[in-house]
Amino acid sequence: MTMDFWARMERRGPGTVEVDGVPVGPGSRVRLRPRSSRADIFDLALAGRIAVVEAVEQDDEGRPHLAVTLEDDPGRDLGEARLPGHRFFYTAEEVVPVVEEETAAGDRPVRVLVAGIGNIFLGDDGFGVEVVRRLTQSRPPELPAGVDVVDFGIRGMDLAYALQRDYAAVLFVDAAPRGERPGTLTLLEPRLSDEGGTPVETHGMDPVQVLRLARELGRIPPRVLVLCCEPSAVLRGTPDEDVLVELSAPVRTAVDDAARMVVSVAADLVADAAGEADPDGRPGEIPEEKGSARR
């Protein structure tokens, strides 16, 4: 393979493509109409179905392709994680934009992502995963519609791609040492610097690097918050450390309070976004860290 091939592969795909005069990109709803000349069993089954564009990608010759998941697929989250059987690729000529009156009027339902992150084998680092597990098992009635609660674990690349969707805000739930008493909950609105050259770690989860990567891919949500918990001990996963799959007592005690805070903060984010929608759909900027709320 030539260097030209690798150079083409490294080029970022366009943010949107134009279909029938309508810009189509992450979050757009489309109706599938695969070409009969290339249709396989999946194409025949999916023809006419409504899908949601997850990303605009390009092949080695620079031709754009739309990565989509089916709107009514119960395993849609698997497609968002780029697993086969739930994620499909179509050219711009094989989709029709779904432009509904409420969408054209700017009344698209607000969506917020709650992302639990951390390594469950490193003790208190699994705090965010445990909070999300608690929420997904019970799904509190106060959690508004449009709030996706997802355990990303250490899948940084999957989270970066998820942030390309039309989320108005993201709330990370994580363990982070800040010099507080173990179990202390802190709500932060962080700042993201303009440093470039983000390293790609498919099995790492540094929220700041994930946000930088997401911005390089195309967008980050307009609002970014972090609900973090002070760990009792920080494990780094070095060879001389033992695997620890349990949270410490103070961090375990904080899980229920954190779940209630997530419900409250998510409701506020939905309400704020519904009243302050970004008409241009521009990538969000992360404001400077504000005064944190502690519990």
C-alpha positions in Angstrom: 0.0 0.0 0.0 1.2 3.5 -0.8 1.5 6.4 1.6 -1.4 8.0 -0.4 -3.7 5.3 0.8 -2.9 5.9 4.5 -3.1 9.6 4.0 -6.6 9.2 2.5 -7.6 6.9 5.4 -6.5 9.5 8.0 -8.7 12.3 6.5 -11.6 13.2 8.6 -15.0 12.6 7.0 -17.3 15.6 6.4 -19.6 16.7 9.2 -22.7 16.4 7.0 -23.6 15.4 3.4 -26.4 17.0 1.4 -29.3 14.7 0.4 -32.1 16.1 -1.7 -31.0 19.6 -0.6 -31.1 18.7 3.1 -27.9 18.5 5.2 -27.7 15.1 6.8 -25.3 14.3 9.7 -25.2 12.7 13.1 -28.6 12.7 14.7 -30.5 13.1 11.4 -33.4 10.8 10.7 -33.5 9.1 7.3 -35.6 6.5 5.5 -33.6 3.7 4.0 -33.9 3.0 0.2 -31.0 0.7 -0.7 -30.2 0.2 -4.4 -31.7 -2.9 -5.7 -28.6 -3.6 -7.7 -26.6 -4.3 -4.6 -29.3 -5.3 -2.1 -28.7 -8.3 0.1 -31.0 -9.9 2.7 -30.4 -7.1 5.2 -31.1 -4.4 2.6 -34.4 -6.1 1.6 -35.4 -6.4 5.3 -34.5 -2.8 6.1 -35.9 -1.0 3.0 -38.3 1.7 4.0 -37.3 1.6 7.7 -36.5 4.8 9.6 -32.8 5.1 10.8 -30.8 7.6 12.7 -27.4 8.7 11.4 -24.6 8.0 13.9 -21.7 9.3 11.8 -20.6 10.4 8.4 -17.5 8.3 7.4 -15.5 8.0 4.3 -13.8 5.2 2.5 -10.2 5.2 1.2 -11.2 7.0 -1.9 -12.8 9.8 0.0 -16.5 8.8 -0.7 -18.8 9.5 2.2 -21.0 6.8 3.8 -23.6 7.2 6.4 -23.4 4.9 9.5 -26.9 4.4 10.8 -28.8 2.5 13.5 -32.5 1.7 13.2 -34.7 4.1 15.2 -36.8 1.2 16.6 -34.0 -1.3 17.2 -34.2 -2.5 20.9 -30.4 -3.1 20.6 -29.7 0.3 19.2 -27.1 0.9 21.9 -25.2 -2.0 20.4 -25.1 -0.2 17.1 -23.9 2.9 18.8 -21.1 0.8 20.1 -20.3 -0.1 16.5 -21.3 -3.8 16.8 -22.3 -5.7 13.6 -25.9 -6.5 13.1 -27.1 -3.2 14.6 -25.1 -0.7 12.6 -25.4 -0.3 8.8 -23.8 1.7 6.1 -25.5 3.5 3.2 -24.5 6.1 0.6 -26.2 9.4 0.4 -28.1 8.1 -2.7 -29.6 5.3 -0.6 -31.4 7.4 2.0 -34.2 10.0 2.1 -34.2 12.7 4.8 -37.1 12.6 7.2 -38.1 16.2 7.6 -41.1 16.5 10.0 -42.9 19.7 10.8 -41.8 19.7 14.4 -38.2 19.1 13.3 -38.3 21.9 10.8 -39.7 24.2 13.5 -36.7 23.5 15.7 -38.8 21.4 18.2 -36.7 18.2 18.1 -36.9 16.5 21.5 -34.0 17.3 23.8 -31.5 14.5 24.4 -29.1 14.2 27.3 -26.4 11.5 27.8 -25.4 10.2 31.3 -22.1 8.4 30.8 -20.9 6.1 33.6 -17.1 5.6 33.2 -14.4 3.7 35.1 -12.7 0.4 35.6 -14.6 -2.1 37.8 -11.4 -4.0 38.5 -9.8 -1.0 40.1 -11.9 -0.6 43.2 -13.4 2.9 43.6 -12.6 3.6 40.0 -15.8 1.6 39.2 -18.0 4.2 40.9 -19.5 5.7 37.7 -20.3 2.2 36.4 -22.1 1.3 39.6 -24.2 4.5 39.6 -25.3 3.9 36.1 -26.1 0.2 36.9 -28.3 1.4 39.8 -30.1 3.8 37.5 -30.6 1.4 34.6 -32.0 -1.3 36.9 -34.6 1.0 38.5 -35.1 3.8 35.9 -36.6 6.3 38.3 -39.8 7.9 37.1 -38.3 11.3 37.6 -35.7 10.7 35.0 -37.0 12.6 32.0 -37.7 11.1 28.6 -34.7 11.7 26.2 -32.1 10.9 28.9 -29.8 8.0 27.8 -28.0 6.3 30.7 -25.1 4.2 29.4 -22.3 2.3 31.0 -19.2 3.1 28.9 -16.7 1.5 31.3 -13.3 2.1 29.8 -14.5 2.3 26.2 -13.2 5.8 25.4 -13.6 5.5 21.6 -17.2 4.4 21.9 -18.0 7.4 24.1 -16.2 9.8 21.7 -18.4 8.5 18.8 -21.6 8.6 21.0 -20.9 12.3 21.6 -21.2 12.9 17.9 -25.0 12.4 18.2 -27.5 15.2 18.8 -27.1 15.4 22.6 -27.7 18.8 24.1 -25.6 17.8 27.1 -23.5 15.1 28.7 -23.1 14.2 32.3 -20.1 12.1 33.1 -20.2 10.1 36.3 -16.7 9.1 37.5 -14.3 8.8 40.5 -11.7 11.5 40.7 -9.3 12.5 43.5 -9.7 16.1 44.5 -8.4 16.1 48.0 -11.9 15.8 49.6 -13.1 13.3 52.2 -13.7 9.9 50.6 -17.3 9.6 49.3 -17.6 13.4 48.7 -19.6 14.1 45.6 -18.6 17.1 43.5 -20.4 18.5 40.4 -18.1 20.3 38.0 -18.4 22.1 34.7 -14.9 21.7 33.3 -12.9 23.6 30.8 -11.3 22.0 27.7 -8.1 23.5 26.4 -7.3 23.8 22.8 -4.4 21.4 22.8 -4.3 19.2 19.7 -2.9 15.9 18.8 -5.2 13.7 21.0 -3.8 10.2 21.3 -6.3 7.5 20.5 -6.7 4.9 23.3 -9.5 2.5 22.4 -9.4 0.9 26.0 -8.7 4.0 28.0 -11.0 6.5 29.7 -9.6 9.9 30.4 -12.7 12.2 30.1 -10.7 15.2 29.0 -9.0 13.2 26.2 -12.3 11.7 25.2 -13.8 15.2 24.8 -10.8 16.4 22.8 -11.1 13.3 20.5 -14.9 13.9 20.2 -14.2 17.5 19.2 -11.7 16.5 16.6 -14.2 14.0 15.2 -16.8 16.8 14.8 -18.7 17.9 17.9 -19.1 17.8 21.6 -22.4 18.7 23.3 -23.0 22.3 24.2 -23.1 21.4 28.0 -20.6 19.1 29.7 -20.8 18.3 33.4 -18.9 15.8 35.6 -20.3 14.3 38.8 -17.3 12.9 40.5 -16.8 11.0 43.8 -13.7 11.2 46.0 -12.1 7.7 46.1 -10.6 6.2 49.2 -7.6 5.0 47.3 -6.5 5.4 43.7 -5.4 2.3 41.9 -3.5 2.5 38.6 -3.7 -1.0 37.4 0.0 -1.6 37.8 1.3 -5.2 37.8 2.0 -5.1 41.6 -1.6 -4.1 42.4 -4.3 -6.7 43.2 -7.6 -6.7 41.3 -10.2 -5.1 43.5 -13.8 -5.4 42.3 -15.6 -3.8 45.3 -16.1 -0.2 46.1 -14.8 1.1 49.5 -17.4 1.7 52.2 -17.6 5.5 51.8 -17.8 5.4 48.0 -20.4 2.6 48.1 -22.5 4.7 50.5 -22.3 7.6 48.0 -23.8 5.6 45.1 -27.5 6.2 46.1 -26.9 10.0 46.6 -25.1 10.1 43.3 -28.0 8.4 41.5 -30.5 10.9 43.0 -28.1 13.8 41.9 -28.0 12.4 38.4 -31.8 12.4 38.1 -32.0 16.0 39.4 -29.1 17.3 37.2 -30.4 15.5 34.1 -33.8 17.0 34.6 -32.3 20.5 34.8 -30.2 19.9 31.7 -33.3 18.8 29.7 -35.2 21.9 30.9 -32.3 24.3 30.2 -31.7 22.8 26.7 -35.4 23.0 25.9 -35.4 26.7 26.7 -32.0 27.5 25.2 -31.7 25.4 22.1 -28.7 26.1 19.8 -30.3 27.2 16.5 -27.1 26.7 14.6 -26.3 23.2 15.8 -22.6 24.3 16.2 -20.2 22.1 18.2 -20.4 23.0 21.9 -17.7 24.7 23.8 -16.9 23.7 27.3 -16.9 26.7 29.6 -14.4 27.3 32.3 -14.7 25.3 35.4 -17.4 26.8 37.6 -18.0 26.6 41.4 -18.6 23.0 42.3 -21.5 21.7 44.3 -20.5 19.2 46.9 -22.4 16.6 49.0 
